[in-house]
Amino acid sequence: MMIKQVECKTALSPSSLPDLDYSLNPYRGCQHNCIYCYVPNVINIPRENWGKFVEIKRNIPLILSKELKRKKPGIIGISTVTDPYQPVEKKYKLTRYCLEQLLKHDFPVCIQTKSSLITRDIDIISKISDAEVMISIGTLNDKERKLLEPNSSSIKERLKTLKIFANNNIKTSVFFGPIYPTITTKEIPNIIDTFIQHNISEITIDNLHLKPGIWENIQKKLQNQPIIYKAFLTKIYGNKKNHYSELRQKIIEIGKERSIKIIDAF
């Protein structure tokens, strides 16, 4: 893993994502190394390099503090092309230092992560007047999670993180995505109930999007896991559109029954 400290010229970028005005990415690159990650396609880097480097934007808290003084208030998404609580954050604390600036200027934030490290910063997040903690979970099967998201927090840790924030009166939600193709409609009620039991306010759902290079990456990782590989292959190329459509329909149905808000990511 190559860790490199760099200087950035800007901190906030306009966001085209739903309900976000700005994006803030303290790091470039991500140690979680999720094999389905779309970011290499977005920032135009070779997929084989993804998960092997992280650039530490060491001056980003200072740049952010200057930008917040002149920016129009809006919701800031942390982060959109990296995970703000990947392992390097434990040492460098760039996300924490940025949150201190956001608290000072009282900007609303939505923090999305797969890491339980975010609980470290509950002291700051709890003081921000408009904050949401969104935990990404694509499956409740931790064996599959280890294969596809090798360096991320376990599902158990993520669920515990949700409850910790919810119990501290901080808005929490689940980004249920990308929904693993191995999931069946029969599993949906239990999955949604599990999320609800951890006191979330809403669920955002998303499909597995096969941008160039992603399926080849998945194939490499799952080549020694024939059962899981076959499930992915069948659902993705056998009836990809119908499978996700059926899952989505079931999720919406269960959401109405349980009175939990379901949102399409895109």
RODREN-136560 format. One record per residue (C-alpha): residue number from 1; y, z, x. Coordinates in pm, 1 decimal, always signed. Example, Ala and Ser with C-alpha at 12.3 -4.5 7.8 and 13.67 -1.06 7.14 Angstrom:
# residues 2
<atom pos="1" c2="-450.0" c3="+780.0" c1="+1230.0"/>
<atom pos="2" c2="-106.0" c3="+714.0" c1="+1367.0"/>
This chain:
# residues 266
<atom pos="1" c2="+0.0" c3="+0.0" c1="+0.0"/>
<atom pos="2" c2="+333.7" c3="-107.0" c1="+147.0"/>
<atom pos="3" c2="+620.7" c3="+128.7" c1="+61.2"/>
<atom pos="4" c2="+963.5" c3="-6.5" c1="+149.5"/>
<atom pos="5" c2="+1307.0" c3="+143.4" c1="+90.1"/>
<atom pos="6" c2="+1572.8" c3="-104.7" c1="-20.1"/>
<atom pos="7" c2="+1932.6" c3="-105.0" c1="-144.0"/>
<atom pos="8" c2="+2011.7" c3="-243.9" c1="-487.6"/>
<atom pos="9" c2="+2339.2" c3="-398.2" c1="-605.1"/>
<atom pos="10" c2="+2293.9" c3="-325.1" c1="-975.6"/>
<atom pos="11" c2="+2106.7" c3="-63.4" c1="-1175.9"/>
<atom pos="12" c2="+2129.8" c3="-173.2" c1="-1538.3"/>
<atom pos="13" c2="+2029.0" c3="-514.4" c1="-1669.1"/>
<atom pos="14" c2="+2084.1" c3="-649.4" c1="-2022.2"/>
<atom pos="15" c2="+1759.8" c3="-628.9" c1="-2218.3"/>
<atom pos="16" c2="+1627.9" c3="-882.5" c1="-2466.4"/>
<atom pos="17" c2="+1352.2" c3="-645.3" c1="-2580.5"/>
<atom pos="18" c2="+1368.7" c3="-511.5" c1="-2937.4"/>
<atom pos="19" c2="+1582.6" c3="-197.3" c1="-2978.6"/>
<atom pos="20" c2="+1689.8" c3="-189.3" c1="-2613.9"/>
<atom pos="21" c2="+2036.4" c3="-274.4" c1="-2482.2"/>
<atom pos="22" c2="+1970.0" c3="-222.0" c1="-2112.9"/>
<atom pos="23" c2="+1675.8" c3="-190.3" c1="-1877.5"/>
<atom pos="24" c2="+1656.4" c3="+38.9" c1="-1576.9"/>
<atom pos="25" c2="+1387.7" c3="-10.4" c1="-1312.8"/>
<atom pos="26" c2="+1407.1" c3="+239.1" c1="-1023.9"/>
<atom pos="27" c2="+1122.6" c3="+63.0" c1="-845.4"/>
<atom pos="28" c2="+1006.9" c3="-292.5" c1="-783.9"/>
<atom pos="29" c2="+630.9" c3="-316.4" c1="-783.9"/>
<atom pos="30" c2="+383.6" c3="-70.7" c1="-933.1"/>
<atom pos="31" c2="+101.7" c3="+139.0" c1="-791.2"/>
<atom pos="32" c2="-79.9" c3="+158.0" c1="-1123.9"/>
<atom pos="33" c2="-207.0" c3="-193.8" c1="-1054.1"/>
<atom pos="34" c2="-306.0" c3="-274.6" c1="-1413.4"/>
<atom pos="35" c2="-505.4" c3="-594.4" c1="-1387.2"/>
<atom pos="36" c2="-359.7" c3="-741.2" c1="-1707.0"/>
<atom pos="37" c2="+2.3" c3="-680.7" c1="-1603.1"/>
<atom pos="38" c2="+245.1" c3="-958.0" c1="-1697.9"/>
<atom pos="39" c2="+519.3" c3="-852.9" c1="-1452.5"/>
<atom pos="40" c2="+414.6" c3="-1086.0" c1="-1163.9"/>
<atom pos="41" c2="+477.9" c3="-1373.8" c1="-1403.7"/>
<atom pos="42" c2="+818.4" c3="-1232.0" c1="-1500.6"/>
<atom pos="43" c2="+951.9" c3="-1163.9" c1="-1152.0"/>
<atom pos="44" c2="+773.5" c3="-1464.8" c1="-1002.9"/>
<atom pos="45" c2="+559.0" c3="-1313.8" c1="-729.2"/>
<atom pos="46" c2="+200.1" c3="-1403.8" c1="-631.6"/>
<atom pos="47" c2="-42.6" c3="-1207.9" c1="-848.9"/>
<atom pos="48" c2="-259.2" c3="-1123.0" c1="-549.2"/>
<atom pos="49" c2="+31.5" c3="-918.4" c1="-409.3"/>
<atom pos="50" c2="+76.8" c3="-710.4" c1="-724.8"/>
<atom pos="51" c2="-25.7" c3="-347.3" c1="-688.3"/>
<atom pos="52" c2="-1.7" c3="-366.4" c1="-310.3"/>
<atom pos="53" c2="+367.8" c3="-286.8" c1="-264.5"/>
<atom pos="54" c2="+648.6" c3="-77.3" c1="-404.3"/>
<atom pos="55" c2="+1015.9" c3="-115.8" c1="-322.5"/>
<atom pos="56" c2="+1212.4" c3="+209.3" c1="-347.5"/>
<atom pos="57" c2="+1566.0" c3="+140.0" c1="-469.2"/>
<atom pos="58" c2="+1702.4" c3="+440.2" c1="-285.8"/>
<atom pos="59" c2="+2066.4" c3="+400.8" c1="-393.5"/>
<atom pos="60" c2="+2000.2" c3="+332.0" c1="-761.0"/>
<atom pos="61" c2="+2114.8" c3="+675.8" c1="-888.4"/>
<atom pos="62" c2="+2454.4" c3="+623.0" c1="-722.8"/>
<atom pos="63" c2="+2488.1" c3="+265.9" c1="-852.6"/>
<atom pos="64" c2="+2385.3" c3="+383.6" c1="-1199.0"/>
<atom pos="65" c2="+2645.0" c3="+660.3" c1="-1202.4"/>
<atom pos="66" c2="+2918.7" c3="+405.6" c1="-1130.8"/>
<atom pos="67" c2="+2793.0" c3="+158.4" c1="-1392.5"/>
<atom pos="68" c2="+2766.1" c3="+419.9" c1="-1667.2"/>
<atom pos="69" c2="+3137.9" c3="+489.1" c1="-1639.4"/>
<atom pos="70" c2="+3222.5" c3="+136.3" c1="-1750.6"/>
<atom pos="71" c2="+2924.6" c3="+28.4" c1="-1961.1"/>
<atom pos="72" c2="+2937.4" c3="+22.7" c1="-2338.7"/>
<atom pos="73" c2="+2697.4" c3="+288.6" c1="-2475.4"/>
<atom pos="74" c2="+2355.2" c3="+150.4" c1="-2561.5"/>
<atom pos="75" c2="+1986.4" c3="+233.4" c1="-2545.9"/>
<atom pos="76" c2="+1842.6" c3="+218.6" c1="-2195.5"/>
<atom pos="77" c2="+1475.0" c3="+134.3" c1="-2149.9"/>
<atom pos="78" c2="+1307.0" c3="+303.8" c1="-1853.6"/>
<atom pos="79" c2="+1127.9" c3="+90.2" c1="-1739.6"/>
<atom pos="80" c2="+1050.1" c3="-268.7" c1="-1833.8"/>
<atom pos="81" c2="+896.9" c3="-424.1" c1="-1520.5"/>
<atom pos="82" c2="+752.1" c3="-117.9" c1="-1348.1"/>
<atom pos="83" c2="+630.3" c3="+228.8" c1="-1438.0"/>
<atom pos="84" c2="+905.7" c3="+484.7" c1="-1372.2"/>
<atom pos="85" c2="+647.1" c3="+758.9" c1="-1313.3"/>
<atom pos="86" c2="+404.9" c3="+580.2" c1="-1084.7"/>
<atom pos="87" c2="+276.8" c3="+799.6" c1="-796.5"/>
<atom pos="88" c2="+570.7" c3="+733.5" c1="-559.1"/>
<atom pos="89" c2="+804.7" c3="+898.6" c1="-810.0"/>
<atom pos="90" c2="+650.0" c3="+1235.6" c1="-725.9"/>
<atom pos="91" c2="+801.7" c3="+1207.9" c1="-377.2"/>
<atom pos="92" c2="+1116.9" c3="+999.2" c1="-423.3"/>
<atom pos="93" c2="+1229.6" c3="+1126.9" c1="-766.7"/>
<atom pos="94" c2="+1447.3" c3="+823.4" c1="-837.6"/>
<atom pos="95" c2="+1367.1" c3="+834.0" c1="-1208.9"/>
<atom pos="96" c2="+1459.2" c3="+1201.8" c1="-1222.7"/>
<atom pos="97" c2="+1788.8" c3="+1143.7" c1="-1041.3"/>
<atom pos="98" c2="+1869.7" c3="+855.5" c1="-1277.5"/>
<atom pos="99" c2="+1793.8" c3="+1077.1" c1="-1577.6"/>
<atom pos="100" c2="+2043.3" c3="+1330.9" c1="-1444.1"/>
<atom pos="101" c2="+2311.4" c3="+1062.2" c1="-1454.0"/>
<atom pos="102" c2="+2209.1" c3="+950.5" c1="-1802.4"/>
<atom pos="103" c2="+2231.4" c3="+1309.0" c1="-1923.4"/>
<atom pos="104" c2="+2576.2" c3="+1345.5" c1="-1769.1"/>
<atom pos="105" c2="+2701.8" c3="+1035.9" c1="-1951.7"/>
<atom pos="106" c2="+2490.5" c3="+1097.5" c1="-2264.4"/>
<atom pos="107" c2="+2331.8" c3="+753.6" c1="-2290.2"/>
<atom pos="108" c2="+2032.2" c3="+718.8" c1="-2524.9"/>
<atom pos="109" c2="+1704.7" c3="+647.7" c1="-2347.9"/>
<atom pos="110" c2="+1354.5" c3="+527.4" c1="-2424.6"/>
<atom pos="111" c2="+1112.2" c3="+609.1" c1="-2144.3"/>
<atom pos="112" c2="+783.3" c3="+421.4" c1="-2137.0"/>
<atom pos="113" c2="+505.1" c3="+524.9" c1="-1900.9"/>
<atom pos="114" c2="+131.6" c3="+567.1" c1="-1849.1"/>
<atom pos="115" c2="+180.0" c3="+876.1" c1="-1636.0"/>
<atom pos="116" c2="+167.5" c3="+1246.8" c1="-1713.4"/>
<atom pos="117" c2="+414.9" c3="+1300.6" c1="-1426.9"/>
<atom pos="118" c2="+690.0" c3="+1257.4" c1="-1685.7"/>
<atom pos="119" c2="+627.2" c3="+1617.8" c1="-1796.8"/>
<atom pos="120" c2="+794.3" c3="+1728.9" c1="-1472.3"/>
<atom pos="121" c2="+1127.0" c3="+1608.4" c1="-1611.0"/>
<atom pos="122" c2="+1108.0" c3="+1767.4" c1="-1953.9"/>
<atom pos="123" c2="+1391.8" c3="+1999.0" c1="-1852.2"/>
<atom pos="124" c2="+1629.8" c3="+1700.9" c1="-1830.5"/>
<atom pos="125" c2="+1484.6" c3="+1485.3" c1="-2107.3"/>
<atom pos="126" c2="+1503.3" c3="+1772.1" c1="-2356.9"/>
<atom pos="127" c2="+1879.8" c3="+1791.3" c1="-2301.6"/>
<atom pos="128" c2="+1950.1" c3="+1422.9" c1="-2365.5"/>
<atom pos="129" c2="+2077.9" c3="+1398.3" c1="-2722.1"/>
<atom pos="130" c2="+1889.7" c3="+1076.7" c1="-2801.8"/>
<atom pos="131" c2="+1567.5" c3="+1045.3" c1="-2603.2"/>
<atom pos="132" c2="+1229.0" c3="+897.3" c1="-2680.9"/>
<atom pos="133" c2="+912.8" c3="+927.9" c1="-2475.5"/>
<atom pos="134" c2="+672.9" c3="+638.3" c1="-2531.2"/>
<atom pos="135" c2="+326.2" c3="+665.3" c1="-2380.0"/>
<atom pos="136" c2="+127.2" c3="+344.4" c1="-2332.6"/>
<atom pos="137" c2="-237.0" c3="+362.8" c1="-2440.7"/>
<atom pos="138" c2="-451.0" c3="+52.1" c1="-2488.0"/>
<atom pos="139" c2="-783.2" c3="+226.2" c1="-2547.8"/>
<atom pos="140" c2="-932.3" c3="+572.6" c1="-2587.9"/>
<atom pos="141" c2="-1223.6" c3="+471.9" c1="-2363.7"/>
<atom pos="142" c2="-1140.7" c3="+619.3" c1="-2024.2"/>
<atom pos="143" c2="-1420.4" c3="+430.4" c1="-1850.4"/>
<atom pos="144" c2="-1256.0" c3="+104.0" c1="-1948.4"/>
<atom pos="145" c2="-913.2" c3="+244.5" c1="-1864.1"/>
<atom pos="146" c2="-1030.0" c3="+316.9" c1="-1507.5"/>
<atom pos="147" c2="-1138.9" c3="-43.8" c1="-1468.3"/>
<atom pos="148" c2="-822.7" c3="-205.3" c1="-1600.2"/>
<atom pos="149" c2="-559.5" c3="+56.7" c1="-1512.6"/>
<atom pos="150" c2="-712.5" c3="+209.6" c1="-1198.4"/>
<atom pos="151" c2="-426.8" c3="+426.2" c1="-1072.3"/>
<atom pos="152" c2="-281.6" c3="+550.0" c1="-1401.0"/>
<atom pos="153" c2="-321.5" c3="+886.0" c1="-1575.3"/>
<atom pos="154" c2="-635.1" c3="+943.9" c1="-1780.1"/>
<atom pos="155" c2="-623.0" c3="+902.0" c1="-2156.9"/>
<atom pos="156" c2="-669.9" c3="+1277.0" c1="-2197.0"/>
<atom pos="157" c2="-365.8" c3="+1344.5" c1="-1978.2"/>
<atom pos="158" c2="-154.8" c3="+1094.0" c1="-2170.7"/>
<atom pos="159" c2="-244.6" c3="+1247.4" c1="-2505.2"/>
<atom pos="160" c2="-165.3" c3="+1592.8" c1="-2370.8"/>
<atom pos="161" c2="+170.7" c3="+1460.9" c1="-2249.6"/>
<atom pos="162" c2="+253.8" c3="+1337.3" c1="-2599.6"/>
<atom pos="163" c2="+186.8" c3="+1679.4" c1="-2748.7"/>
<atom pos="164" c2="+392.4" c3="+1858.9" c1="-2484.3"/>
<atom pos="165" c2="+701.1" c3="+1652.5" c1="-2559.7"/>
<atom pos="166" c2="+650.8" c3="+1660.1" c1="-2936.1"/>
<atom pos="167" c2="+615.3" c3="+2038.4" c1="-2925.6"/>
<atom pos="168" c2="+951.4" c3="+2048.6" c1="-2751.9"/>
<atom pos="169" c2="+1115.1" c3="+1853.6" c1="-3036.4"/>
<atom pos="170" c2="+1146.7" c3="+1532.3" c1="-2836.1"/>
<atom pos="171" c2="+1071.1" c3="+1209.0" c1="-3017.8"/>
<atom pos="172" c2="+736.7" c3="+1070.4" c1="-2903.7"/>
<atom pos="173" c2="+561.3" c3="+745.3" c1="-2978.7"/>
<atom pos="174" c2="+262.9" c3="+543.7" c1="-2863.0"/>
<atom pos="175" c2="+273.7" c3="+192.1" c1="-2728.5"/>
<atom pos="176" c2="-73.2" c3="+89.4" c1="-2844.3"/>
<atom pos="177" c2="-104.5" c3="-208.4" c1="-2620.8"/>
<atom pos="178" c2="-222.6" c3="-422.6" c1="-2488.8"/>
<atom pos="179" c2="-498.7" c3="-337.8" c1="-2734.6"/>
<atom pos="180" c2="-826.9" c3="-375.7" c1="-2547.7"/>
<atom pos="181" c2="-1041.4" c3="-660.7" c1="-2687.0"/>
<atom pos="182" c2="-1342.7" c3="-426.3" c1="-2685.7"/>
<atom pos="183" c2="-1194.1" c3="-225.8" c1="-2974.1"/>
<atom pos="184" c2="-1338.8" c3="-293.7" c1="-3321.0"/>
<atom pos="185" c2="-1183.4" c3="-249.3" c1="-3662.6"/>
<atom pos="186" c2="-1424.4" c3="+39.3" c1="-3727.6"/>
<atom pos="187" c2="-1264.9" c3="+232.9" c1="-3440.5"/>
<atom pos="188" c2="-908.5" c3="+192.5" c1="-3563.5"/>
<atom pos="189" c2="-899.6" c3="+490.5" c1="-3808.2"/>
<atom pos="190" c2="-1015.8" c3="+730.7" c1="-3537.6"/>
<atom pos="191" c2="-770.9" c3="+590.0" c1="-3283.0"/>
<atom pos="192" c2="-474.9" c3="+615.4" c1="-3519.9"/>
<atom pos="193" c2="-580.6" c3="+964.9" c1="-3628.4"/>
<atom pos="194" c2="-603.8" c3="+1070.0" c1="-3263.0"/>
<atom pos="195" c2="-248.4" c3="+953.1" c1="-3202.3"/>
<atom pos="196" c2="-124.8" c3="+1129.9" c1="-3514.7"/>
<atom pos="197" c2="-294.9" c3="+1453.6" c1="-3412.2"/>
<atom pos="198" c2="-69.1" c3="+1453.7" c1="-3108.2"/>
<atom pos="199" c2="+243.8" c3="+1459.9" c1="-3324.1"/>
<atom pos="200" c2="+383.0" c3="+1112.3" c1="-3261.3"/>
<atom pos="201" c2="+654.1" c3="+961.6" c1="-3479.7"/>
<atom pos="202" c2="+550.4" c3="+594.3" c1="-3465.0"/>
<atom pos="203" c2="+314.4" c3="+342.6" c1="-3307.9"/>
<atom pos="204" c2="+412.7" c3="+11.5" c1="-3150.0"/>
<atom pos="205" c2="+129.4" c3="-240.4" c1="-3119.9"/>
<atom pos="206" c2="+77.2" c3="-539.4" c1="-2895.5"/>
<atom pos="207" c2="-191.3" c3="-791.8" c1="-2809.5"/>
<atom pos="208" c2="-330.4" c3="-876.6" c1="-2466.2"/>
<atom pos="209" c2="-121.0" c3="-1174.0" c1="-2356.3"/>
<atom pos="210" c2="-299.4" c3="-1400.9" c1="-2111.2"/>
<atom pos="211" c2="-18.5" c3="-1532.1" c1="-1897.4"/>
<atom pos="212" c2="-125.7" c3="-1751.1" c1="-1602.9"/>
<atom pos="213" c2="-357.6" c3="-1568.6" c1="-1365.2"/>
<atom pos="214" c2="-430.5" c3="-1269.7" c1="-1587.4"/>
<atom pos="215" c2="-770.6" c3="-1379.5" c1="-1719.0"/>
<atom pos="216" c2="-884.4" c3="-1472.2" c1="-1367.5"/>
<atom pos="217" c2="-778.4" c3="-1125.0" c1="-1254.4"/>
<atom pos="218" c2="-972.0" c3="-961.6" c1="-1537.1"/>
<atom pos="219" c2="-1280.4" c3="-1168.2" c1="-1454.9"/>
<atom pos="220" c2="-1279.6" c3="-1046.8" c1="-1093.6"/>
<atom pos="221" c2="-1254.2" c3="-683.5" c1="-1198.2"/>
<atom pos="222" c2="-1518.6" c3="-700.0" c1="-1469.3"/>
<atom pos="223" c2="-1773.2" c3="-923.4" c1="-1296.5"/>
<atom pos="224" c2="-2000.6" c3="-623.9" c1="-1231.2"/>
<atom pos="225" c2="-1953.3" c3="-485.5" c1="-1583.2"/>
<atom pos="226" c2="-2150.0" c3="-737.4" c1="-1793.8"/>
<atom pos="227" c2="-2125.8" c3="-554.4" c1="-2127.7"/>
<atom pos="228" c2="-1749.5" c3="-506.1" c1="-2112.5"/>
<atom pos="229" c2="-1699.7" c3="-851.3" c1="-1964.5"/>
<atom pos="230" c2="-1893.5" c3="-1013.0" c1="-2247.9"/>
<atom pos="231" c2="-1686.1" c3="-823.7" c1="-2505.4"/>
<atom pos="232" c2="-1363.1" c3="-939.7" c1="-2342.0"/>
<atom pos="233" c2="-1486.1" c3="-1297.8" c1="-2311.1"/>
<atom pos="234" c2="-1606.4" c3="-1314.7" c1="-2672.0"/>
<atom pos="235" c2="-1296.4" c3="-1158.8" c1="-2824.1"/>
<atom pos="236" c2="-1047.8" c3="-1341.5" c1="-2603.9"/>
<atom pos="237" c2="-1195.0" c3="-1689.7" c1="-2607.7"/>
<atom pos="238" c2="-1431.3" c3="-1672.2" c1="-2903.3"/>
<atom pos="239" c2="-1190.0" c3="-1563.8" c1="-3172.7"/>
<atom pos="240" c2="-890.0" c3="-1420.1" c1="-2989.1"/>
<atom pos="241" c2="-633.1" c3="-1485.0" c1="-3260.0"/>
<atom pos="242" c2="-858.5" c3="-1374.4" c1="-3545.6"/>
<atom pos="243" c2="-971.7" c3="-1059.2" c1="-3363.9"/>
<atom pos="244" c2="-621.8" c3="-930.5" c1="-3297.7"/>
<atom pos="245" c2="-513.2" c3="-1033.8" c1="-3646.5"/>
<atom pos="246" c2="-797.9" c3="-829.8" c1="-3795.3"/>
<atom pos="247" c2="-712.6" c3="-529.2" c1="-3577.1"/>
<atom pos="248" c2="-345.0" c3="-554.6" c1="-3664.8"/>
<atom pos="249" c2="-420.6" c3="-574.9" c1="-4035.3"/>
<atom pos="250" c2="-642.1" c3="-266.2" c1="-4012.5"/>
<atom pos="251" c2="-381.2" c3="-75.2" c1="-3812.7"/>
<atom pos="252" c2="-114.0" c3="-149.9" c1="-4071.0"/>
<atom pos="253" c2="-352.2" c3="-49.7" c1="-4350.2"/>
<atom pos="254" c2="-435.6" c3="+283.1" c1="-4184.4"/>
<atom pos="255" c2="-71.0" c3="+335.4" c1="-4097.3"/>
<atom pos="256" c2="+24.4" c3="+311.5" c1="-4464.9"/>
<atom pos="257" c2="-254.3" c3="+546.9" c1="-4563.7"/>
<atom pos="258" c2="-148.6" c3="+800.9" c1="-4301.1"/>
<atom pos="259" c2="+226.4" c3="+747.2" c1="-4354.0"/>
<atom pos="260" c2="+284.4" c3="+659.7" c1="-3988.7"/>
<atom pos="261" c2="+526.6" c3="+383.5" c1="-3892.9"/>
<atom pos="262" c2="+366.1" c3="+77.5" c1="-3728.8"/>
<atom pos="263" c2="+586.0" c3="-163.2" c1="-3532.4"/>
<atom pos="264" c2="+503.0" c3="-500.9" c1="-3378.7"/>
<atom pos="265" c2="+613.4" c3="-509.3" c1="-3014.7"/>
<atom pos="266" c2="+735.8" c3="-867.3" c1="-3034.8"/>
